[in-house]
Structures are given as structure tokens and as C-alpha cells.
Amino acid sequence: MVTAVTGIVDTMAFLGLGQVLTPFMTGNLPFLGFVLAGGEGLELLGPATALAVSVTGVVVGSRPGAALAVERHRRWLLTSASVAAALLVDAALTAIGLDIGTGREPEPRHYLVIAPTAVR
């Protein structure tokens, strides 16, 4: 189930938010490399935003994660699942009415959808 949801989020992000892979950061590294090598038709800001927010989420989430994991595994699972669900709901609400046509310049609101899907 988690794999299916992650795949759906990744597909929608890639198609609608300007070639950005939000759940899996390994896909953004080649995109950043292509942009830095002078690839045409690719944008730097989307993958860079996703990667930066993901790293920030790992750093910020590691402290409470370590504390909760030692205490109780069920509590850690419930807390992490609740935070991930809240972030996805936030992204979904932000995306309502967002123009996701291909080949368009991303709006600032695109990045407000990328961030919560990448940080989770």
C-alpha cells in the first residue's frame, strides 16, 4: 500500500509539478546533474527544493525520531504516520485549483506542494 501511494505521489509530482520526484530523492540527483551540465528543458529550482526540504526533514525529524523509537515503537509509528498524513493533506489542499499543465513555468504555489510531499 505504501509503495502504491508513493508511486502515485511521485507520478503526480513529476507530471504536474515540473519534473520533480518528491518521495524518492535519488531521482532528483540526476535531474540536478542534467541541469548543471546544461540540459535543455529542465529546471533547477524544483528538484533542488525537493532535495533541500528532504534533507531538512531528515535532520529535523531525526531527534524526535530517535527519542520516540527508544521509548515505544508503536508511538513512533503512530507519530510518523500522523505527520506524513498531515503533510500529504496539506499538499493536497494547497494543490486545489493549481494549474498543472506541462511545459509551463511553475508558480510559487507549486513549490508549496513540493515541500510537504518531499519532507515526509
N, CA, C and O atoms as a GROMACS GRO file, in nm:
protein
  480
    1MET      N    1   0.081  -0.119   0.000
    1MET     CA    2   0.000   0.000   0.000
    1MET      C    3   0.087   0.127   0.000
    1MET      O    4   0.060   0.221  -0.074
    2VAL      N    5   0.190   0.127   0.084
    2VAL     CA    6   0.278   0.244   0.091
    2VAL      C    7   0.348   0.264  -0.043
    2VAL      O    8   0.364   0.378  -0.088
    3THR      N    9   0.390   0.156  -0.105
    3THR     CA   10   0.457   0.166  -0.235
    3THR      C   11   0.363   0.224  -0.340
    3THR      O   12   0.404   0.307  -0.421
    4ALA      N   13   0.238   0.182  -0.338
    4ALA     CA   14   0.142   0.234  -0.435
    4ALA      C   15   0.117   0.383  -0.414
    4ALA      O   16   0.115   0.459  -0.511
    5VAL      N   17   0.099   0.425  -0.290
    5VAL     CA   18   0.076   0.567  -0.262
    5VAL      C   19   0.198   0.650  -0.299
    5VAL      O   20   0.184   0.757  -0.358
    6THR      N   21   0.316   0.601  -0.266
    6THR     CA   22   0.438   0.673  -0.301
    6THR      C   23   0.453   0.684  -0.452
    6THR      O   24   0.493   0.789  -0.503
    7GLY      N   25   0.422   0.577  -0.523
    7GLY     CA   26   0.428   0.581  -0.670
    7GLY      C   27   0.330   0.680  -0.729
    7GLY      O   28   0.362   0.750  -0.825
    8ILE      N   29   0.211   0.686  -0.673
    8ILE     CA   30   0.111   0.783  -0.721
    8ILE      C   31   0.158   0.925  -0.695
    8ILE      O   32   0.148   1.011  -0.783
    9VAL      N   33   0.208   0.951  -0.575
    9VAL     CA   34   0.257   1.085  -0.542
    9VAL      C   35   0.374   1.123  -0.633
    9VAL      O   36   0.380   1.235  -0.682
   10ASP      N   37   0.465   1.030  -0.656
   10ASP     CA   38   0.579   1.057  -0.742
   10ASP      C   39   0.535   1.087  -0.885
   10ASP      O   40   0.585   1.180  -0.948
   11THR      N   41   0.443   1.009  -0.937
   11THR     CA   42   0.395   1.029  -1.074
   11THR      C   43   0.325   1.163  -1.088
   11THR      O   44   0.350   1.237  -1.183
   12MET      N   45   0.238   1.195  -0.993
   12MET     CA   46   0.168   1.322  -0.999
   12MET      C   47   0.264   1.440  -0.985
   12MET      O   48   0.249   1.541  -1.052
   13ALA      N   49   0.362   1.427  -0.897
   13ALA     CA   50   0.460   1.534  -0.881
   13ALA      C   51   0.542   1.552  -1.009
   13ALA      O   52   0.566   1.665  -1.052
   14PHE      N   53   0.584   1.442  -1.069
   14PHE     CA   54   0.666   1.451  -1.190
   14PHE      C   55   0.587   1.514  -1.305
   14PHE      O   56   0.639   1.601  -1.375
   15LEU      N   57   0.464   1.471  -1.323
   15LEU     CA   58   0.384   1.521  -1.434
   15LEU      C   59   0.328   1.661  -1.410
   15LEU      O   60   0.317   1.741  -1.503
   16GLY      N   61   0.293   1.691  -1.285
   16GLY     CA   62   0.225   1.816  -1.259
   16GLY      C   63   0.307   1.927  -1.199
   16GLY      O   64   0.267   2.043  -1.206
   17LEU      N   65   0.421   1.896  -1.140
   17LEU     CA   66   0.498   1.999  -1.071
   17LEU      C   67   0.631   2.032  -1.139
   17LEU      O   68   0.716   2.097  -1.079
   18GLY      N   69   0.649   1.988  -1.259
   18GLY     CA   70   0.768   2.028  -1.334
   18GLY      C   71   0.886   1.935  -1.318
   18GLY      O   72   0.995   1.980  -1.282
   19GLN      N   73   0.868   1.807  -1.345
   19GLN     CA   74   0.976   1.708  -1.344
   19GLN      C   75   1.048   1.703  -1.210
   19GLN      O   76   1.171   1.716  -1.204
   20VAL      N   77   0.972   1.684  -1.103
   20VAL     CA   78   1.026   1.672  -0.969
   20VAL      C   79   0.978   1.541  -0.911
   20VAL      O   80   0.861   1.507  -0.923
   21LEU      N   81   1.068   1.466  -0.850
   21LEU     CA   82   1.032   1.342  -0.782
   21LEU      C   83   1.035   1.369  -0.634
   21LEU      O   84   1.143   1.383  -0.576
   22THR      N   85   0.919   1.377  -0.570
   22THR     CA   86   0.919   1.418  -0.430
   22THR      C   87   0.940   1.305  -0.330
   22THR      O   88   1.016   1.327  -0.235
   23PRO      N   89   0.881   1.186  -0.342
   23PRO     CA   90   0.906   1.084  -0.240
   23PRO      C   91   1.045   1.021  -0.247
   23PRO      O   92   1.100   0.982  -0.144
   24PHE      N   93   1.102   1.011  -0.366
   24PHE     CA   94   1.233   0.946  -0.380
   24PHE      C   95   1.335   1.048  -0.428
   24PHE      O   96   1.327   1.096  -0.542
   25MET      N   97   1.430   1.082  -0.344
   25MET     CA   98   1.528   1.185  -0.378
   25MET      C   99   1.634   1.136  -0.477
   25MET      O  100   1.700   1.218  -0.541
   26THR      N  101   1.650   1.005  -0.492
   26THR     CA  102   1.753   0.956  -0.584
   26THR      C  103   1.725   0.998  -0.728
   26THR      O  104   1.819   1.010  -0.806
   27GLY      N  105   1.603   1.020  -0.763
   27GLY     CA  106   1.570   1.066  -0.898
   27GLY      C  107   1.602   1.212  -0.921
   27GLY      O  108   1.626   1.253  -1.034
   28ASN      N  109   1.604   1.291  -0.814
   28ASN     CA  110   1.634   1.433  -0.829
   28ASN      C  111   1.782   1.460  -0.853
   28ASN      O  112   1.817   1.560  -0.916
   29LEU      N  113   1.869   1.374  -0.804
   29LEU     CA  114   2.012   1.395  -0.825
   29LEU      C  115   2.051   1.393  -0.973
   29LEU      O  116   2.125   1.480  -1.017
   30PRO      N  117   2.003   1.294  -1.052
   30PRO     CA  118   2.034   1.302  -1.196
   30PRO      C  119   1.975   1.426  -1.262
   30PRO      O  120   2.039   1.485  -1.349
   31PHE      N  121   1.853   1.466  -1.222
   31PHE     CA  122   1.795   1.588  -1.280
   31PHE      C  123   1.882   1.709  -1.250
   31PHE      O  124   1.904   1.792  -1.338
   32LEU      N  125   1.930   1.719  -1.127
   32LEU     CA  126   2.019   1.830  -1.094
   32LEU      C  127   2.148   1.824  -1.175
   32LEU      O  128   2.198   1.926  -1.221
   33GLY      N  129   2.202   1.703  -1.193
   33GLY     CA  130   2.322   1.686  -1.275
   33GLY      C  131   2.299   1.726  -1.419
   33GLY      O  132   2.384   1.790  -1.481
   34PHE      N  133   2.182   1.688  -1.474
   34PHE     CA  134   2.150   1.725  -1.612
   34PHE      C  135   2.139   1.876  -1.627
   34PHE      O  136   2.187   1.933  -1.724
   35VAL      N  137   2.076   1.941  -1.529
   35VAL     CA  138   2.062   2.086  -1.534
   35VAL      C  139   2.199   2.153  -1.526
   35VAL      O  140   2.229   2.244  -1.603
   36LEU      N  141   2.282   2.106  -1.432
   36LEU     CA  142   2.415   2.166  -1.417
   36LEU      C  143   2.505   2.140  -1.537
   36LEU      O  144   2.598   2.216  -1.563
   37ALA      N  145   2.478   2.031  -1.611
   37ALA     CA  146   2.556   2.001  -1.730
   37ALA      C  147   2.503   2.074  -1.853
   37ALA      O  148   2.559   2.061  -1.962
   38GLY      N  149   2.396   2.152  -1.835
   38GLY     CA  150   2.345   2.231  -1.947
   38GLY      C  151   2.230   2.166  -2.022
   38GLY      O  152   2.203   2.204  -2.136
   39GLY      N  153   2.162   2.070  -1.961
   39GLY     CA  154   2.048   2.006  -2.025
   39GLY      C  155   1.937   2.106  -2.052
   39GLY      O  156   1.909   2.192  -1.970
   40GLU      N  157   1.875   2.093  -2.167
   40GLU     CA  158   1.769   2.186  -2.206
   40GLU      C  159   1.633   2.135  -2.160
   40GLU      O  160   1.610   2.014  -2.155
   41GLY      N  161   1.545   2.227  -2.127
   41GLY     CA  162   1.410   2.192  -2.090
   41GLY      C  163   1.394   2.144  -1.947
   41GLY      O  164   1.286   2.100  -1.908
   42LEU      N  165   1.499   2.152  -1.868
   42LEU     CA  166   1.492   2.110  -1.728
   42LEU      C  167   1.507   2.232  -1.638
   42LEU      O  168   1.570   2.330  -1.676
   43GLU      N  169   1.449   2.223  -1.521
   43GLU     CA  170   1.453   2.335  -1.428
   43GLU      C  171   1.531   2.296  -1.303
   43GLU      O  172   1.522   2.182  -1.258
   44LEU      N  173   1.606   2.387  -1.248
   44LEU     CA  174   1.688   2.363  -1.130
   44LEU      C  175   1.610   2.375  -1.000
   44LEU      O  176   1.632   2.298  -0.907
   45LEU      N  177   1.518   2.469  -0.992
   45LEU     CA  178   1.454   2.502  -0.866
   45LEU      C  179   1.367   2.390  -0.809
   45LEU      O  180   1.367   2.370  -0.687
   46GLY      N  181   1.294   2.318  -0.891
   46GLY     CA  182   1.206   2.212  -0.842
   46GLY      C  183   1.281   2.099  -0.774
   46GLY      O  184   1.256   2.071  -0.657
   47PRO      N  185   1.374   2.032  -0.844
   47PRO     CA  186   1.450   1.925  -0.778
   47PRO      C  187   1.536   1.975  -0.662
   47PRO      O  188   1.554   1.904  -0.563
   48ALA      N  189   1.590   2.095  -0.673
   48ALA     CA  190   1.672   2.150  -0.564
   48ALA      C  191   1.586   2.175  -0.441
   48ALA      O  192   1.629   2.151  -0.328
   49THR      N  193   1.463   2.224  -0.462
   49THR     CA  194   1.371   2.246  -0.350
   49THR      C  195   1.338   2.114  -0.282
   49THR      O  196   1.344   2.104  -0.159
   50ALA      N  197   1.303   2.014  -0.361
   50ALA     CA  198   1.267   1.883  -0.305
   50ALA      C  199   1.383   1.823  -0.227
   50ALA      O  200   1.364   1.770  -0.117
   51LEU      N  201   1.503   1.831  -0.281
   51LEU     CA  202   1.620   1.775  -0.214
   51LEU      C  203   1.652   1.850  -0.084
   51LEU      O  204   1.679   1.787   0.018
   52ALA      N  205   1.648   1.982  -0.088
   52ALA     CA  206   1.678   2.062   0.032
   52ALA      C  207   1.575   2.038   0.141
   52ALA      O  208   1.611   2.026   0.258
   53VAL      N  209   1.448   2.033   0.105
   53VAL     CA  210   1.343   2.011   0.204
   53VAL      C  211   1.353   1.870   0.262
   53VAL      O  212   1.329   1.850   0.381
   54SER      N  213   1.386   1.773   0.178
   54SER     CA  214   1.401   1.635   0.226
   54SER      C  215   1.515   1.623   0.327
   54SER      O  216   1.500   1.559   0.430
   55VAL      N  217   1.628   1.684   0.297
   55VAL     CA  218   1.742   1.682   0.389
   55VAL      C  219   1.705   1.752   0.519
   55VAL      O  220   1.739   1.704   0.627
   56THR      N  221   1.636   1.864   0.509
   56THR     CA  222   1.592   1.936   0.629
   56THR      C  223   1.498   1.849   0.713
   56THR      O  224   1.510   1.845   0.835
   57GLY      N  225   1.406   1.779   0.646
   57GLY     CA  226   1.315   1.691   0.718
   57GLY      C  227   1.386   1.578   0.789
   57GLY      O  228   1.348   1.540   0.900
   58VAL      N  229   1.490   1.524   0.726
   58VAL     CA  230   1.567   1.417   0.790
   58VAL      C  231   1.639   1.470   0.914
   58VAL      O  232   1.639   1.406   1.019
   59VAL      N  233   1.701   1.587   0.901
   59VAL     CA  234   1.775   1.644   1.013
   59VAL      C  235   1.681   1.680   1.128
   59VAL      O  236   1.708   1.647   1.243
   60VAL      N  237   1.570   1.748   1.096
   60VAL     CA  238   1.477   1.792   1.200
   60VAL      C  239   1.404   1.672   1.261
   60VAL      O  240   1.380   1.670   1.382
   61GLY      N  241   1.368   1.574   1.180
   61GLY     CA  242   1.293   1.460   1.230
   61GLY      C  243   1.375   1.355   1.301
   61GLY      O  244   1.320   1.268   1.368
   62SER      N  245   1.506   1.360   1.287
   62SER     CA  246   1.588   1.254   1.347
   62SER      C  247   1.592   1.262   1.500
   62SER      O  248   1.598   1.158   1.566
   63ARG      N  249   1.588   1.380   1.556
   63ARG     CA  250   1.594   1.392   1.703
   63ARG      C  251   1.470   1.335   1.770
   63ARG      O  252   1.481   1.247   1.855
   64PRO      N  253   1.350   1.383   1.733
   64PRO     CA  254   1.233   1.323   1.797
   64PRO      C  255   1.216   1.177   1.758
   64PRO      O  256   1.166   1.097   1.836
   65GLY      N  257   1.259   1.143   1.637
   65GLY     CA  258   1.250   1.004   1.594
   65GLY      C  259   1.332   0.911   1.680
   65GLY      O  260   1.287   0.803   1.717
   66ALA      N  261   1.453   0.953   1.713
   66ALA     CA  262   1.540   0.872   1.798
   66ALA      C  263   1.482   0.860   1.939
   66ALA      O  264   1.487   0.752   1.999
   67ALA      N  265   1.427   0.968   1.991
   67ALA     CA  266   1.369   0.965   2.125
   67ALA      C  267   1.245   0.876   2.131
   67ALA      O  268   1.227   0.799   2.225
   68LEU      N  269   1.159   0.887   2.031
   68LEU     CA  270   1.036   0.807   2.030
   68LEU      C  271   1.063   0.661   1.999
   68LEU      O  272   0.993   0.574   2.051
   69ALA      N  273   1.161   0.633   1.917
   69ALA     CA  274   1.190   0.494   1.880
   69ALA      C  275   1.239   0.414   2.000
   69ALA      O  276   1.208   0.296   2.013
   70VAL      N  277   1.314   0.477   2.087
   70VAL     CA  278   1.364   0.408   2.206
   70VAL      C  279   1.249   0.383   2.303
   70VAL      O  280   1.240   0.277   2.365
   71GLU      N  281   1.161   0.482   2.314
   71GLU     CA  282   1.051   0.473   2.410
   71GLU      C  283   0.951   0.362   2.374
   71GLU      O  284   0.930   0.269   2.451
   72ARG      N  285   0.891   0.374   2.257
   72ARG     CA  286   0.792   0.277   2.214
   72ARG      C  287   0.783   0.279   2.062
   72ARG      O  288   0.774   0.385   2.000
   73HIS      N  289   0.786   0.162   2.005
   73HIS     CA  290   0.778   0.153   1.858
   73HIS      C  291   0.640   0.192   1.807
   73HIS      O  292   0.628   0.256   1.702
   74ARG      N  293   0.536   0.154   1.878
   74ARG     CA  294   0.400   0.190   1.834
   74ARG      C  295   0.380   0.340   1.834
   74ARG      O  296   0.319   0.395   1.742
   75ARG      N  297   0.429   0.406   1.936
   75ARG     CA  298   0.413   0.551   1.943
   75ARG      C  299   0.488   0.619   1.829
   75ARG      O  300   0.437   0.714   1.770
   76TRP      N  301   0.606   0.571   1.797
   76TRP     CA  302   0.685   0.627   1.687
   76TRP      C  303   0.612   0.605   1.555
   76TRP      O  304   0.606   0.696   1.472
   77LEU      N  305   0.557   0.487   1.534
   77LEU     CA  306   0.484   0.458   1.411
   77LEU      C  307   0.362   0.548   1.398
   77LEU      O  308   0.337   0.604   1.290
   78LEU      N  309   0.286   0.563   1.504
   78LEU     CA  310   0.167   0.649   1.502
   78LEU      C  311   0.206   0.794   1.477
   78LEU      O  312   0.140   0.863   1.399
   79THR      N  313   0.310   0.840   1.544
   79THR     CA  314   0.353   0.979   1.526
   79THR      C  315   0.402   1.005   1.384
   79THR      O  316   0.363   1.104   1.322
   80SER      N  317   0.486   0.917   1.331
   80SER     CA  318   0.539   0.938   1.197
   80SER      C  319   0.430   0.926   1.091
   80SER      O  320   0.429   1.001   0.993
   81ALA      N  321   0.338   0.831   1.108
   81ALA     CA  322   0.227   0.817   1.013
   81ALA      C  323   0.135   0.938   1.018
   81ALA      O  324   0.085   0.983   0.915
   82SER      N  325   0.110   0.990   1.137
   82SER     CA  326   0.024   1.109   1.151
   82SER      C  327   0.087   1.232   1.086
   82SER      O  328   0.019   1.309   1.019
   83VAL      N  329   0.216   1.249   1.107
   83VAL     CA  330   0.286   1.363   1.046
   83VAL      C  331   0.286   1.350   0.894
   83VAL      O  332   0.262   1.449   0.824
   84ALA      N  333   0.314   1.231   0.842
   84ALA     CA  334   0.314   1.210   0.697
   84ALA      C  335   0.175   1.236   0.639
   84ALA      O  336   0.162   1.298   0.533
   85ALA      N  337   0.071   1.188   0.706
   85ALA     CA  338  -0.065   1.210   0.658
   85ALA      C  339  -0.100   1.359   0.659
   85ALA      O  340  -0.160   1.409   0.564
   86ALA      N  341  -0.062   1.429   0.764
   86ALA     CA  342  -0.090   1.572   0.772
   86ALA      C  343  -0.017   1.649   0.661
   86ALA      O  344  -0.073   1.742   0.603
   87LEU      N  345   0.106   1.610   0.632
   87LEU     CA  346   0.181   1.676   0.525
   87LEU      C  347   0.117   1.650   0.388
   87LEU      O  348   0.111   1.741   0.305
   88LEU      N  349   0.069   1.529   0.365
   88LEU     CA  350   0.003   1.498   0.238
   88LEU      C  351  -0.130   1.571   0.225
   88LEU      O  352  -0.166   1.617   0.116
   89VAL      N  353  -0.204   1.583   0.334
   89VAL     CA  354  -0.330   1.659   0.331
   89VAL      C  355  -0.299   1.806   0.303
   89VAL      O  356  -0.370   1.870   0.225
   90ASP      N  357  -0.195   1.859   0.366
   90ASP     CA  358  -0.154   1.997   0.341
   90ASP      C  359  -0.121   2.018   0.193
   90ASP      O  360  -0.165   2.116   0.132
   91ALA      N  361  -0.045   1.926   0.136
   91ALA     CA  362  -0.009   1.936  -0.007
   91ALA      C  363  -0.134   1.927  -0.094
   91ALA      O  364  -0.147   2.001  -0.192
   92ALA      N  365  -0.224   1.837  -0.060
   92ALA     CA  366  -0.346   1.821  -0.140
   92ALA      C  367  -0.433   1.947  -0.135
   92ALA      O  368  -0.485   1.990  -0.237
   93LEU      N  369  -0.448   2.005  -0.017
   93LEU     CA  370  -0.527   2.128  -0.005
   93LEU      C  371  -0.461   2.244  -0.078
   93LEU      O  372  -0.530   2.327  -0.138
   94THR      N  373  -0.330   2.251  -0.073
   94THR     CA  374  -0.258   2.357  -0.144
   94THR      C  375  -0.270   2.340  -0.295
   94THR      O  376  -0.270   2.438  -0.370
   95ALA      N  377  -0.279   2.216  -0.340
   95ALA     CA  378  -0.284   2.188  -0.484
   95ALA      C  379  -0.421   2.210  -0.547
   95ALA      O  380  -0.434   2.208  -0.669
   96ILE      N  381  -0.523   2.230  -0.465
   96ILE     CA  382  -0.657   2.250  -0.520
   96ILE      C  383  -0.657   2.375  -0.609
   96ILE      O  384  -0.619   2.483  -0.565
   97GLY      N  385  -0.699   2.358  -0.732
   97GLY     CA  386  -0.706   2.467  -0.827
   97GLY      C  387  -0.573   2.506  -0.890
   97GLY      O  388  -0.567   2.604  -0.965
   98LEU      N  389  -0.468   2.433  -0.862
   98LEU     CA  390  -0.335   2.464  -0.916
   98LEU      C  391  -0.328   2.419  -1.061
   98LEU      O  392  -0.365   2.306  -1.093
   99ASP      N  393  -0.281   2.505  -1.149
   99ASP     CA  394  -0.267   2.471  -1.291
   99ASP      C  395  -0.143   2.384  -1.307
   99ASP      O  396  -0.032   2.430  -1.282
  100ILE      N  397  -0.162   2.259  -1.349
  100ILE     CA  398  -0.051   2.167  -1.358
  100ILE      C  399  -0.020   2.126  -1.502
  100ILE      O  400   0.025   2.015  -1.527
  101GLY      N  401  -0.045   2.215  -1.595
  101GLY     CA  402  -0.016   2.185  -1.733
  101GLY      C  403   0.132   2.166  -1.758
  101GLY      O  404   0.214   2.230  -1.693
  102THR      N  405   0.165   2.077  -1.851
  102THR     CA  406   0.306   2.052  -1.880
  102THR      C  407   0.362   2.164  -1.966
  102THR      O  408   0.291   2.226  -2.045
  103GLY      N  409   0.490   2.189  -1.950
  103GLY     CA  410   0.558   2.290  -2.030
  103GLY      C  411   0.539   2.432  -1.980
  103GLY      O  412   0.583   2.527  -2.045
  104ARG      N  413   0.475   2.450  -1.865
  104ARG     CA  414   0.454   2.583  -1.810
  104ARG      C  415   0.555   2.612  -1.702
  104ARG      O  416   0.610   2.521  -1.640
  105GLU      N  417   0.578   2.740  -1.680
  105GLU     CA  418   0.665   2.782  -1.570
  105GLU      C  419   0.593   2.755  -1.439
  105GLU      O  420   0.477   2.793  -1.424
  106PRO      N  421   0.659   2.691  -1.344
  106PRO     CA  422   0.595   2.667  -1.215
  106PRO      C  423   0.569   2.797  -1.139
  106PRO      O  424   0.649   2.891  -1.142
  107GLU      N  425   0.455   2.800  -1.072
  107GLU     CA  426   0.420   2.914  -0.987
  107GLU      C  427   0.482   2.890  -0.848
  107GLU      O  428   0.524   2.779  -0.817
  108PRO      N  429   0.487   2.994  -0.766
  108PRO     CA  430   0.536   2.974  -0.629
  108PRO      C  431   0.455   2.868  -0.553
  108PRO      O  432   0.509   2.798  -0.467
  109ARG      N  433   0.327   2.857  -0.584
  109ARG     CA  434   0.244   2.757  -0.515
  109ARG      C  435   0.285   2.615  -0.550
  109ARG      O  436   0.261   2.523  -0.471
  110HIS      N  437   0.346   2.594  -0.666
  110HIS     CA  438   0.398   2.462  -0.700
  110HIS      C  439   0.499   2.416  -0.594
  110HIS      O  440   0.499   2.300  -0.553
  111TYR      N  441   0.583   2.508  -0.551
  111TYR     CA  442   0.686   2.474  -0.453
  111TYR      C  443   0.625   2.450  -0.314
  111TYR      O  444   0.682   2.378  -0.232
  112LEU      N  445   0.510   2.512  -0.288
  112LEU     CA  446   0.439   2.487  -0.163
  112LEU      C  447   0.374   2.348  -0.162
  112LEU      O  448   0.339   2.297  -0.056
  113VAL      N  449   0.359   2.289  -0.279
  113VAL     CA  450   0.312   2.150  -0.289
  113VAL      C  451   0.430   2.055  -0.285
  113VAL      O  452   0.422   1.948  -0.225
  114ILE      N  453   0.540   2.093  -0.347
  114ILE     CA  454   0.661   2.009  -0.348
  114ILE      C  455   0.714   1.990  -0.205
  114ILE      O  456   0.750   1.879  -0.167
  115ALA      N  457   0.718   2.097  -0.128
  115ALA     CA  458   0.781   2.091   0.004
  115ALA      C  459   0.719   1.987   0.098
  115ALA      O  460   0.793   1.903   0.151
  116PRO      N  461   0.588   1.988   0.123
  116PRO     CA  462   0.536   1.890   0.218
  116PRO      C  463   0.541   1.745   0.167
  116PRO      O  464   0.548   1.652   0.246
  117THR      N  465   0.538   1.727   0.036
  117THR     CA  466   0.548   1.591  -0.015
  117THR      C  467   0.693   1.540  -0.010
  117THR      O  468   0.716   1.420  -0.002
  118ALA      N  469   0.788   1.631  -0.013
  118ALA     CA  470   0.930   1.589  -0.007
  118ALA      C  471   0.979   1.572   0.136
  118ALA      O  472   1.067   1.490   0.161
  119VAL      N  473   0.925   1.648   0.230
  119VAL     CA  474   0.976   1.644   0.368
  119VAL      C  475   0.930   1.520   0.442
  119VAL      O  476   0.998   1.477   0.535
  120ARG      N  477   0.820   1.463   0.405
  120ARG     CA  478   0.766   1.350   0.479
  120ARG      C  479   0.858   1.234   0.472
  120ARG      O  480   0.829   1.129   0.528
   0.00000   0.00000   0.00000
